[in-house]
Amino acid sequence: MRVLFISSGNSKDGISPIVKNQGESLRRAGISIDYFTIKGKGIKGYLKAIPTVRAYLKENRYDIIHAHYWLSAIVASLAGANRMVVSLMGDDVKAKRWFRWIIYIFHHISWSRTIVKSRDMYLSLGIKDVYIVPNGVDLDRFRPIPKDIALKEVGWSETKRHILFTSNPDRVEKNFTLAKRAFEYIDSENLSLHYLKDIPNERVPYYYNASDVVILTSLWEGSPNAIKEAMACNVPIVSTPVGDVEEVISNTKGCYISTYDYREFASDIKKALEFGKKTDGREAIKHLKSEIIAKKIIDIYKGI
């Protein structure tokens, strides 16, 4: 089976690690995967790519076109793609209501199958005939690493404790303001706050394992990979109740669902620090192993 992944190519690495990791898991399962990335900012930038996508699809034959994020899917639809699977990733459902109106139209007139990443996304979208398939986790890459080795790899102090914010603080929806206010409220000289920005995906496991607590303060999410990756590394977590986070971490000791009050968030960070050891998160997410999720996606392909 030949499958084309269509997605944004605007990130530093050209393709989102989330999309690439899913494609590679399908490749390992025997699916032929090619990637087509769209480089353009905003709706106008994407729409300008339609002729290029149309020409590519005429020259290359695929059994399935799998588009990631709503704008990439719309471009593929308007370029004439058939047998389309569309993965909605979070922002496209949670950010703005008019996004959902456009998704509703294309879902019914153009897309063969639509995937959302969590039940929260499913309820927000309000379309019954969609599939809930979270992103998988590469448990070979994201694994526990001795902390002393991880600290040396990332260059952090061995005498301090470390909190890791799981995203680029410049992204408004990631709500770094809450993380910063909670950190400042704790007011400890023995504590450092770090964030992930422009870090190659293959190095991210070292950052998780060097951390005493991983935090997520987002205003909305679909099914945040950072949480599952941190769980795979057995690191304590504090998160706001977004996407499927509560479902993923709530039964794991050392992991806490908090609120948007910076004082309460700070209190939960202290609880996670006091937990003071590795969690059993890896065991709790073994059902999200990338190979298992790949099989579910292949079943969707076969249904078309």
Phi and psi in degrees as GROMACS dihedral restraints (atoms count N, CA, C in turn):
[ dihedral_restraints ]
;  ai    aj    ak    al  type     phi  dphi    fc
    3     4     5     6     1  -101.2    20    10
    4     5     6     7     1   126.9    20    10
    6     7     8     9     1  -127.6    20    10
    7     8     9    10     1   136.4    20    10
    9    10    11    12     1  -108.0    20    10
   10    11    12    13     1   123.0    20    10
   12    13    14    15     1   -89.2    20    10
   13    14    15    16     1   125.7    20    10
   15    16    17    18     1  -115.5    20    10
   16    17    18    19     1   127.3    20    10
   18    19    20    21     1  -157.6    20    10
   19    20    21    22     1   176.8    20    10
   21    22    23    24     1   -64.2    20    10
   22    23    24    25     1   145.9    20    10
   24    25    26    27     1  -119.9    20    10
   25    26    27    28     1    25.9    20    10
   27    28    29    30     1   -89.7    20    10
   28    29    30    31     1    -8.5    20    10
   30    31    32    33     1   -76.0    20    10
   31    32    33    34     1   169.8    20    10
   33    34    35    36     1   -58.0    20    10
   34    35    36    37     1   -37.7    20    10
   36    37    38    39     1   -90.4    20    10
   37    38    39    40     1     2.4    20    10
   39    40    41    42     1    89.6    20    10
   40    41    42    43     1   -32.3    20    10
   42    43    44    45     1  -143.7    20    10
   43    44    45    46     1   141.5    20    10
   45    46    47    48     1   -60.0    20    10
   46    47    48    49     1   133.9    20    10
   48    49    50    51     1   -57.2    20    10
   49    50    51    52     1   -32.0    20    10
   51    52    53    54     1   -62.2    20    10
   52    53    54    55     1   -45.9    20    10
   54    55    56    57     1   -67.4    20    10
   55    56    57    58     1   -45.8    20    10
   57    58    59    60     1   -62.5    20    10
   58    59    60    61     1   -41.8    20    10
   60    61    62    63     1   -64.0    20    10
   61    62    63    64     1   -37.5    20    10
   63    64    65    66     1   -67.3    20    10
   64    65    66    67     1   -42.2    20    10
   66    67    68    69     1   -60.3    20    10
   67    68    69    70     1   -41.9    20    10
   69    70    71    72     1   -69.1    20    10
   70    71    72    73     1   -32.1    20    10
   72    73    74    75     1   -66.6    20    10
   73    74    75    76     1   -35.3    20    10
   75    76    77    78     1   -70.8    20    10
   76    77    78    79     1   -36.9    20    10
   78    79    80    81     1   -61.9    20    10
   79    80    81    82     1   -42.2    20    10
   81    82    83    84     1   -64.4    20    10
   82    83    84    85     1   -24.5    20    10
   84    85    86    87     1   -87.2    20    10
   85    86    87    88     1     3.3    20    10
   87    88    89    90     1   101.6    20    10
   88    89    90    91     1     5.8    20    10
   90    91    92    93     1   -89.8    20    10
   91    92    93    94     1   136.1    20    10
   93    94    95    96     1   -81.0    20    10
   94    95    96    97     1   119.0    20    10
   96    97    98    99     1  -118.3    20    10
   97    98    99   100     1   129.0    20    10
   99   100   101   102     1  -118.4    20    10
  100   101   102   103     1   157.4    20    10
  102   103   104   105     1  -120.9    20    10
  103   104   105   106     1   137.0    20    10
  105   106   107   108     1  -128.8    20    10
  106   107   108   109     1   119.5    20    10
  108   109   110   111     1  -108.5    20    10
  109   110   111   112     1   143.5    20    10
  111   112   113   114     1  -104.4    20    10
  112   113   114   115     1   122.9    20    10
  114   115   116   117     1  -107.1    20    10
  115   116   117   118     1   112.6    20    10
  117   118   119   120     1   178.3    20    10
  118   119   120   121     1   142.9    20    10
  120   121   122   123     1   -99.4    20    10
  121   122   123   124     1   130.6    20    10
  123   124   125   126     1    73.4    20    10
  124   125   126   127     1   178.5    20    10
  126   127   128   129     1   -62.4    20    10
  127   128   129   130     1   -42.8    20    10
  129   130   131   132     1   -61.7    20    10
  130   131   132   133     1   -41.6    20    10
  132   133   134   135     1   -61.7    20    10
  133   134   135   136     1   -39.9    20    10
  135   136   137   138     1   -69.2    20    10
  136   137   138   139     1   -44.5    20    10
  138   139   140   141     1   -62.6    20    10
  139   140   141   142     1   -29.1    20    10
  141   142   143   144     1   -64.8    20    10
  142   143   144   145     1   -19.5    20    10
  144   145   146   147     1   -82.9    20    10
  145   146   147   148     1    -7.4    20    10
  147   148   149   150     1   -56.9    20    10
  148   149   150   151     1   -47.8    20    10
  150   151   152   153     1   -60.7    20    10
  151   152   153   154     1   -37.6    20    10
  153   154   155   156     1   -66.1    20    10
  154   155   156   157     1   -42.8    20    10
  156   157   158   159     1   -65.8    20    10
  157   158   159   160     1   -41.8    20    10
  159   160   161   162     1   -60.0    20    10
  160   161   162   163     1   -44.8    20    10
  162   163   164   165     1   -63.5    20    10
  163   164   165   166     1   -40.2    20    10
  165   166   167   168     1   -65.1    20    10
  166   167   168   169     1   -41.8    20    10
  168   169   170   171     1   -68.4    20    10
  169   170   171   172     1   -30.0    20    10
  171   172   173   174     1   -70.6    20    10
  172   173   174   175     1   -32.2    20    10
  174   175   176   177     1   -86.7    20    10
  175   176   177   178     1   -17.4    20    10
  177   178   179   180     1  -131.1    20    10
  178   179   180   181     1   136.1    20    10
  180   181   182   183     1  -105.8    20    10
  181   182   183   184     1   131.2    20    10
  183   184   185   186     1  -132.3    20    10
  184   185   186   187     1   151.0    20    10
  186   187   188   189     1   -76.2    20    10
  187   188   189   190     1   -35.0    20    10
  189   190   191   192     1  -138.6    20    10
  190   191   192   193     1   138.8    20    10
  192   193   194   195     1  -107.2    20    10
  193   194   195   196     1   118.4    20    10
  195   196   197   198     1  -112.8    20    10
  196   197   198   199     1   107.6    20    10
  198   199   200   201     1   -99.3    20    10
  199   200   201   202     1   141.7    20    10
  201   202   203   204     1  -117.0    20    10
  202   203   204   205     1   127.1    20    10
  204   205   206   207     1    79.2    20    10
  205   206   207   208     1   149.4    20    10
  207   208   209   210     1   -67.2    20    10
  208   209   210   211     1   -37.7    20    10
  210   211   212   213     1   -66.7    20    10
  211   212   213   214     1   -41.8    20    10
  213   214   215   216     1   -61.7    20    10
  214   215   216   217     1   -38.7    20    10
  216   217   218   219     1   -66.5    20    10
  217   218   219   220     1   -40.3    20    10
  219   220   221   222     1   -65.6    20    10
  220   221   222   223     1   -42.4    20    10
  222   223   224   225     1   -59.2    20    10
  223   224   225   226     1   -45.7    20    10
  225   226   227   228     1   -62.3    20    10
  226   227   228   229     1   -41.3    20    10
  228   229   230   231     1   -62.3    20    10
  229   230   231   232     1   -47.4    20    10
  231   232   233   234     1   -69.8    20    10
  232   233   234   235     1   -19.0    20    10
  234   235   236   237     1   -86.4    20    10
  235   236   237   238     1    -1.3    20    10
  237   238   239   240     1    96.5    20    10
  238   239   240   241     1    16.3    20    10
  240   241   242   243     1   -66.2    20    10
  241   242   243   244     1   141.2    20    10
  243   244   245   246     1  -117.2    20    10
  244   245   246   247     1   165.5    20    10
  246   247   248   249     1    49.6    20    10
  247   248   249   250     1    58.7    20    10
  249   250   251   252     1   -96.1    20    10
  250   251   252   253     1   133.3    20    10
  252   253   254   255     1  -109.0    20    10
  253   254   255   256     1   133.3    20    10
  255   256   257   258     1  -122.2    20    10
  256   257   258   259     1   124.1    20    10
  258   259   260   261     1  -100.5    20    10
  259   260   261   262     1   115.1    20    10
  261   262   263   264     1   -89.1    20    10
  262   263   264   265     1   135.5    20    10
  264   265   266   267     1  -107.5    20    10
  265   266   267   268     1   -15.5    20    10
  267   268   269   270     1   147.4    20    10
  268   269   270   271     1   -69.9    20    10
  270   271   272   273     1   -58.4    20    10
  271   272   273   274     1   -36.4    20    10
  273   274   275   276     1   -67.3    20    10
  274   275   276   277     1   -20.3    20    10
  276   277   278   279     1  -103.1    20    10
  277   278   279   280     1   -36.4    20    10
  279   280   281   282     1   -92.4    20    10
  280   281   282   283     1   -20.6    20    10
  282   283   284   285     1   -75.8    20    10
  283   284   285   286     1   -56.7    20    10
  285   286   287   288     1  -136.3    20    10
  286   287   288   289     1   142.7    20    10
  288   289   290   291     1   -63.5    20    10
  289   290   291   292     1   -37.6    20    10
  291   292   293   294     1   -70.2    20    10
  292   293   294   295     1   -21.4    20    10
  294   295   296   297     1   -58.6    20    10
  295   296   297   298     1   -44.4    20    10
  297   298   299   300     1   -66.2    20    10
  298   299   300   301     1   -34.4    20    10
  300   301   302   303     1   -62.5    20    10
  301   302   303   304     1   -44.9    20    10
  303   304   305   306     1   -66.0    20    10
  304   305   306   307     1   -42.4    20    10
  306   307   308   309     1   -58.9    20    10
  307   308   309   310     1   -42.7    20    10
  309   310   311   312     1   -57.7    20    10
  310   311   312   313     1   -45.1    20    10
  312   313   314   315     1   -63.5    20    10
  313   314   315   316     1   -51.1    20    10
  315   316   317   318     1   -68.1    20    10
  316   317   318   319     1   -33.7    20    10
  318   319   320   321     1   -57.9    20    10
  319   320   321   322     1   -39.8    20    10
  321   322   323   324     1   -85.9    20    10
  322   323   324   325     1   -25.4    20    10
  324   325   326   327     1  -107.8    20    10
  325   326   327   328     1   -13.6    20    10
  327   328   329   330     1  -136.9    20    10
  328   329   330   331     1   -35.7    20    10
  330   331   332   333     1   -89.1    20    10
  331   332   333   334     1   135.9    20    10
  333   334   335   336     1   -76.1    20    10
  334   335   336   337     1   -41.8    20    10
  336   337   338   339     1  -143.1    20    10
  337   338   339   340     1   144.5    20    10
  339   340   341   342     1  -124.0    20    10
  340   341   342   343     1   133.8    20    10
  342   343   344   345     1  -115.6    20    10
  343   344   345   346     1   134.7    20    10
  345   346   347   348     1  -116.7    20    10
  346   347   348   349     1   164.8    20    10
  348   349   350   351     1   -97.3    20    10
  349   350   351   352     1   -11.3    20    10
  351   352   353   354     1  -157.0    20    10
  352   353   354   355     1   164.1    20    10
  354   355   356   357     1   -65.2    20    10
  355   356   357   358     1   -33.9    20    10
  357   358   359   360     1   -59.4    20    10
  358   359   360   361     1   -43.8    20    10
  360   361   362   363     1   -63.8    20    10
  361   362   363   364     1   -41.4    20    10
  363   364   365   366     1   -57.6    20    10
  364   365   366   367     1   -46.0    20    10
  366   367   368   369     1   -69.2    20    10
  367   368   369   370     1   -37.7    20    10
  369   370   371   372     1   -67.5    20    10
  370   371   372   373     1   -38.1    20    10
  372   373   374   375     1   -70.5    20    10
  373   374   375   376     1   -40.5    20    10
  375   376   377   378     1    76.6    20    10
  376   377   378   379     1    22.6    20    10
  378   379   380   381     1  -112.9    20    10
  379   380   381   382     1   126.1    20    10
  381   382   383   384     1   -73.7    20    10
  382   383   384   385     1   -41.1    20    10
  384   385   386   387     1   -91.3    20    10
  385   386   387   388     1    55.6    20    10
  387   388   389   390     1  -120.9    20    10
  388   389   390   391     1   160.9    20    10
  390   391   392   393     1  -101.1    20    10
  391   392   393   394     1   139.5    20    10
  393   394   395   396     1  -100.2    20    10
  394   395   396   397     1   107.7    20    10
  396   397   398   399     1  -136.2    20    10
  397   398   399   400     1   103.5    20    10
  399   400   401   402     1   -68.7    20    10
  400   401   402   403     1   161.0    20    10
  402   403   404   405     1   -67.5    20    10
  403   404   405   406     1   144.9    20    10
  405   406   407   408     1   -85.1    20    10
  406   407   408   409     1   172.1    20    10
  408   409   410   411     1  -122.3    20    10
  409   410   411   412     1   132.6    20    10
  411   412   413   414     1   -79.8    20    10
  412   413   414   415     1    98.5    20    10
  414   415   416   417     1   -74.0    20    10
  415   416   417   418     1   -11.8    20    10
  417   418   419   420     1   -78.8    20    10
  418   419   420   421     1   -36.6    20    10
  420   421   422   423     1   -80.4    20    10
  421   422   423   424     1   -48.4    20    10
  423   424   425   426     1   -94.1    20    10
  424   425   426   427     1   102.6    20    10
  426   427   428   429     1  -148.6    20    10
  427   428   429   430     1   160.5    20    10
  429   430   431   432     1   -63.3    20    10
  430   431   432   433     1   135.4    20    10
  432   433   434   435     1  -128.3    20    10
  433   434   435   436     1   137.7    20    10
  435   436   437   438     1   -51.4    20    10
  436   437   438   439     1   135.1    20    10
  438   439   440   441     1   -62.3    20    10
  439   440   441   442     1   -36.9    20    10
  441   442   443   444     1   -63.9    20    10
  442   443   444   445     1   -36.5    20    10
  444   445   446   447     1   -67.9    20    10
  445   446   447   448     1   -44.1    20    10
  447   448   449   450     1   -63.4    20    10
  448   449   450   451     1   -42.5    20    10
  450   451   452   453     1   -61.4    20    10
  451   452   453   454     1   -40.7    20    10
  453   454   455   456     1   -66.4    20    10
  454   455   456   457     1   -37.9    20    10
  456   457   458   459     1   -64.5    20    10
  457   458   459   460     1   -39.6    20    10
  459   460   461   462     1   -94.7    20    10
  460   461   462   463     1   -10.5    20    10
  462   463   464   465     1    77.9    20    10
  463   464   465   466     1    26.6    20    10
  465   466   467   468     1   -91.1    20    10
  466   467   468   469     1   159.1    20    10
  468   469   470   471     1   -64.7    20    10
  469   470   471   472     1   138.0    20    10
  471   472   473   474     1   -84.5    20    10
  472   473   474   475     1    -8.1    20    10
  474   475   476   477     1  -101.0    20    10
  475   476   477   478     1    -6.3    20    10
  477   478   479   480     1  -110.2    20    10
  478   479   480   481     1   166.7    20    10
  480   481   482   483     1  -103.1    20    10
  481   482   483   484     1   151.6    20    10
  483   484   485   486     1  -129.1    20    10
  484   485   486   487     1   132.3    20    10
  486   487   488   489     1  -108.2    20    10
  487   488   489   490     1   133.1    20    10
  489   490   491   492     1  -115.1    20    10
  490   491   492   493     1   117.4    20    10
  492   493   494   495     1   -81.9    20    10
  493   494   495   496     1   129.8    20    10
  495   496   497   498     1   -85.1    20    10
  496   497   498   499     1    11.2    20    10
  498   499   500   501     1  -150.1    20    10
  499   500   501   502     1  -174.6    20    10
  501   502   503   504     1   -76.1    20    10
  502   503   504   505     1   119.7    20    10
  504   505   506   507     1   -66.7    20    10
  505   506   507   508     1   -12.7    20    10
  507   508   509   510     1   -77.6    20    10
  508   509   510   511     1   -15.0    20    10
  510   511   512   513     1   -81.2    20    10
  511   512   513   514     1   115.9    20    10
  513   514   515   516     1   -57.8    20    10
  514   515   516   517     1   -41.4    20    10
  516   517   518   519     1   -68.0    20    10
  517   518   519   520     1   -16.6    20    10
  519   520   521   522     1   -80.0    20    10
  520   521   522   523     1   -14.5    20    10
  522   523   524   525     1    60.8    20    10
  523   524   525   526     1    50.2    20    10
  525   526   527   528     1   -62.2    20    10
  526   527   528   529     1   -24.5    20    10
  528   529   530   531     1   -55.0    20    10
  529   530   531   532     1   -42.1    20    10
  531   532   533   534     1   -64.4    20    10
  532   533   534   535     1   -43.4    20    10
  534   535   536   537     1   -60.7    20    10
  535   536   537   538     1   -44.5    20    10
  537   538   539   540     1   -66.4    20    10
  538   539   540   541     1   -42.4    20    10
  540   541   542   543     1   -66.3    20    10
  541   542   543   544     1   -39.9    20    10
  543   544   545   546     1   -65.4    20    10
  544   545   546   547     1   -41.1    20    10
  546   547   548   549     1   -62.6    20    10
  547   548   549   550     1   -45.3    20    10
  549   550   551   552     1   -66.9    20    10
  550   551   552   553     1   -32.1    20    10
  552   553   554   555     1   -68.0    20    10
  553   554   555   556     1   -35.8    20    10
  555   556   557   558     1   -64.2    20    10
  556   557   558   559     1   -40.8    20    10
  558   559   560   561     1    53.7    20    10
  559   560   561   562     1    62.2    20    10
  561   562   563   564     1  -123.0    20    10
  562   563   564   565     1   127.9    20    10
  564   565   566   567     1   -69.8    20    10
  565   566   567   568     1   -16.3    20    10
  567   568   569   570     1   -90.5    20    10
  568   569   570   571     1     9.0    20    10
  570   571   572   573     1  -124.5    20    10
  571   572   573   574     1   136.6    20    10
  573   574   575   576     1  -121.6    20    10
  574   575   576   577     1   143.0    20    10
  576   577   578   579     1  -109.9    20    10
  577   578   579   580     1   127.4    20    10
  579   580   581   582     1  -124.6    20    10
  580   581   582   583     1   166.6    20    10
  582   583   584   585     1  -143.1    20    10
  583   584   585   586     1   161.6    20    10
  585   586   587   588     1   -97.5    20    10
  586   587   588   589     1   115.8    20    10
  588   589   590   591     1  -147.6    20    10
  589   590   591   592     1   121.5    20    10
  591   592   593   594     1    58.2    20    10
  592   593   594   595     1    38.5    20    10
  594   595   596   597     1  -100.1    20    10
  595   596   597   598     1   124.4    20    10
  597   598   599   600     1   -56.4    20    10
  598   599   600   601     1   139.6    20    10
  600   601   602   603     1   -57.4    20    10
  601   602   603   604     1   -34.4    20    10
  603   604   605   606     1   -70.0    20    10
  604   605   606   607     1   -16.0    20    10
  606   607   608   609     1   -96.7    20    10
  607   608   609   610     1   -13.2    20    10
  609   610   611   612     1   -58.2    20    10
  610   611   612   613     1   -37.8    20    10
  612   613   614   615     1   -56.0    20    10
  613   614   615   616     1   -32.4    20    10
  615   616   617   618     1   -64.3    20    10
  616   617   618   619     1   -37.5    20    10
  618   619   620   621     1   -67.8    20    10
  619   620   621   622     1   -41.1    20    10
  621   622   623   624     1   -61.2    20    10
  622   623   624   625     1   -47.9    20    10
  624   625   626   627     1   -71.9    20    10
  625   626   627   628     1   -20.4    20    10
  627   628   629   630     1   -81.4    20    10
  628   629   630   631     1   -10.8    20    10
  630   631   632   633     1   -89.8    20    10
  631   632   633   634     1   147.4    20    10
  633   634   635   636     1   -87.8    20    10
  634   635   636   637     1   -30.1    20    10
  636   637   638   639     1  -146.5    20    10
  637   638   639   640     1   136.3    20    10
  639   640   641   642     1  -104.7    20    10
  640   641   642   643     1   133.2    20    10
  642   643   644   645     1  -123.4    20    10
  643   644   645   646     1   147.7    20    10
  645   646   647   648     1  -133.6    20    10
  646   647   648   649     1   124.3    20    10
  648   649   650   651     1  -119.6    20    10
  649   650   651   652     1    20.6    20    10
  651   652   653   654     1   -59.9    20    10
  652   653   654   655     1   152.0    20    10
  654   655   656   657     1   -79.8    20    10
  655   656   657   658     1   -31.7    20    10
  657   658   659   660     1  -154.8    20    10
  658   659   660   661     1   156.2    20    10
  660   661   662   663     1  -155.7    20    10
  661   662   663   664     1   164.6    20    10
  663   664   665   666     1   -92.3    20    10
  664   665   666   667     1   -79.2    20    10
  666   667   668   669     1  -143.0    20    10
  667   668   669   670     1    83.6    20    10
  669   670   671   672     1   -60.4    20    10
  670   671   672   673     1   121.0    20    10
  672   673   674   675     1   -63.3    20    10
  673   674   675   676     1   -33.4    20    10
  675   676   677   678     1   -57.1    20    10
  676   677   678   679     1   -38.1    20    10
  678   679   680   681     1   -65.6    20    10
  679   680   681   682     1   -45.0    20    10
  681   682   683   684     1   -68.2    20    10
  682   683   684   685     1   -35.5    20    10
  684   685   686   687     1   -66.7    20    10
  685   686   687   688     1   -41.6    20    10
  687   688   689   690     1   -65.4    20    10
  688   689   690   691     1   -38.0    20    10
  690   691   692   693     1   -61.1    20    10
  691   692   693   694     1   -40.9    20    10
  693   694   695   696     1   -63.8    20    10
  694   695   696   697     1   -23.8    20    10
  696   697   698   699     1   -94.3    20    10
  697   698   699   700     1     2.5    20    10
  699   700   701   702     1    61.4    20    10
  700   701   702   703     1    39.6    20    10
  702   703   704   705     1  -102.0    20    10
  703   704   705   706     1   137.7    20    10
  705   706   707   708     1   -58.2    20    10
  706   707   708   709     1   147.1    20    10
  708   709   710   711     1  -135.0    20    10
  709   710   711   712     1   143.3    20    10
  711   712   713   714     1  -127.5    20    10
  712   713   714   715     1   129.7    20    10
  714   715   716   717     1  -143.9    20    10
  715   716   717   718     1   151.8    20    10
  717   718   719   720     1   -73.0    20    10
  718   719   720   721     1   160.1    20    10
  720   721   722   723     1   -82.2    20    10
  721   722   723   724     1    72.8    20    10
  723   724   725   726     1  -116.4    20    10
  724   725   726   727     1   155.4    20    10
  726   727   728   729     1    52.0    20    10
  727   728   729   730     1  -131.2    20    10
  729   730   731   732     1  -106.1    20    10
  730   731   732   733     1    20.1    20    10
  732   733   734   735     1   -59.4    20    10
  733   734   735   736     1   -44.9    20    10
  735   736   737   738     1   -60.2    20    10
  736   737   738   739     1   -41.3    20    10
  738   739   740   741     1   -62.6    20    10
  739   740   741   742     1   -37.1    20    10
  741   742   743   744     1   -76.3    20    10
  742   743   744   745     1   -40.9    20    10
  744   745   746   747     1  -111.0    20    10
  745   746   747   748     1   -13.7    20    10
  747   748   749   750     1   -64.7    20    10
  748   749   750   751     1   -23.0    20    10
  750   751   752   753     1   -96.4    20    10
  751   752   753   754     1     8.8    20    10
  753   754   755   756     1  -106.2    20    10
  754   755   756   757     1   120.5    20    10
  756   757   758   759     1   -63.3    20    10
  757   758   759   760     1   137.4    20    10
  759   760   761   762     1    94.5    20    10
  760   761   762   763     1    -2.4    20    10
  762   763   764   765     1  -119.1    20    10
  763   764   765   766     1   138.0    20    10
  765   766   767   768     1  -134.9    20    10
  766   767   768   769     1   135.3    20    10
  768   769   770   771     1   -92.6    20    10
  769   770   771   772     1   124.4    20    10
  771   772   773   774     1  -114.7    20    10
  772   773   774   775     1  -163.7    20    10
  774   775   776   777     1  -121.5    20    10
  775   776   777   778     1  -175.4    20    10
  777   778   779   780     1   -92.4    20    10
  778   779   780   781     1     6.0    20    10
  780   781   782   783     1   -82.1    20    10
  781   782   783   784     1   119.7    20    10
  783   784   785   786     1   -62.0    20    10
  784   785   786   787     1   -28.9    20    10
  786   787   788   789     1   -71.1    20    10
  787   788   789   790     1   -40.5    20    10
  789   790   791   792     1   -69.7    20    10
  790   791   792   793     1   -37.5    20    10
  792   793   794   795     1   -64.0    20    10
  793   794   795   796     1   -42.1    20    10
  795   796   797   798     1   -61.0    20    10
  796   797   798   799     1   -40.7    20    10
  798   799   800   801     1   -61.2    20    10
  799   800   801   802     1   -40.0    20    10
  801   802   803   804     1   -72.4    20    10
  802   803   804   805     1   -32.4    20    10
  804   805   806   807     1   -61.2    20    10
  805   806   807   808     1   -42.5    20    10
  807   808   809   810     1   -61.5    20    10
  808   809   810   811     1   -39.8    20    10
  810   811   812   813     1   -61.5    20    10
  811   812   813   814     1   -42.8    20    10
  813   814   815   816     1   -66.2    20    10
  814   815   816   817     1   -38.3    20    10
  816   817   818   819     1   -65.9    20    10
  817   818   819   820     1   -40.0    20    10
  819   820   821   822     1   -69.1    20    10
  820   821   822   823     1   -25.7    20    10
  822   823   824   825     1   -57.0    20    10
  823   824   825   826     1   -44.4    20    10
  825   826   827   828     1    66.7    20    10
  826   827   828   829     1    21.0    20    10
  828   829   830   831     1  -156.4    20    10
  829   830   831   832     1   175.7    20    10
  831   832   833   834     1   -68.3    20    10
  832   833   834   835     1   150.8    20    10
  834   835   836   837     1   -94.1    20    10
  835   836   837   838     1  -177.9    20    10
  837   838   839   840     1  -104.6    20    10
  838   839   840   841     1    29.7    20    10
  840   841   842   843     1   -59.3    20    10
  841   842   843   844     1   -36.7    20    10
  843   844   845   846     1   -59.0    20    10
  844   845   846   847     1   -42.9    20    10
  846   847   848   849     1   -64.3    20    10
  847   848   849   850     1   -35.1    20    10
  849   850   851   852     1   -71.5    20    10
  850   851   852   853     1   -20.5    20    10
  852   853   854   855     1  -114.6    20    10
  853   854   855   856     1    17.1    20    10
  855   856   857   858     1   -62.0    20    10
  856   857   858   859     1   -23.8    20    10
  858   859   860   861     1   -72.4    20    10
  859   860   861   862     1   -10.2    20    10
  861   862   863   864     1  -101.0    20    10
  862   863   864   865     1    13.8    20    10
  864   865   866   867     1   -55.2    20    10
  865   866   867   868     1   137.8    20    10
  867   868   869   870     1   -57.1    20    10
  868   869   870   871     1   -33.5    20    10
  870   871   872   873     1   -65.8    20    10
  871   872   873   874     1   -35.7    20    10
  873   874   875   876     1   -69.8    20    10
  874   875   876   877     1   -42.9    20    10
  876   877   878   879     1   -65.9    20    10
  877   878   879   880     1   -37.0    20    10
  879   880   881   882     1   -58.7    20    10
  880   881   882   883     1   -40.7    20    10
  882   883   884   885     1   -63.2    20    10
  883   884   885   886     1   -37.8    20    10
  885   886   887   888     1   -65.6    20    10
  886   887   888   889     1   -39.6    20    10
  888   889   890   891     1   -68.0    20    10
  889   890   891   892     1   -40.7    20    10
  891   892   893   894     1   -61.6    20    10
  892   893   894   895     1   -38.4    20    10
  894   895   896   897     1   -61.3    20    10
  895   896   897   898     1   -36.8    20    10
  897   898   899   900     1   -66.7    20    10
  898   899   900   901     1   -43.1    20    10
  900   901   902   903     1   -57.4    20    10
  901   902   903   904     1   -47.5    20    10
  903   904   905   906     1   -62.8    20    10
  904   905   906   907     1   -31.0    20    10
  906   907   908   909     1   -66.5    20    10
  907   908   909   910     1   -19.9    20    10
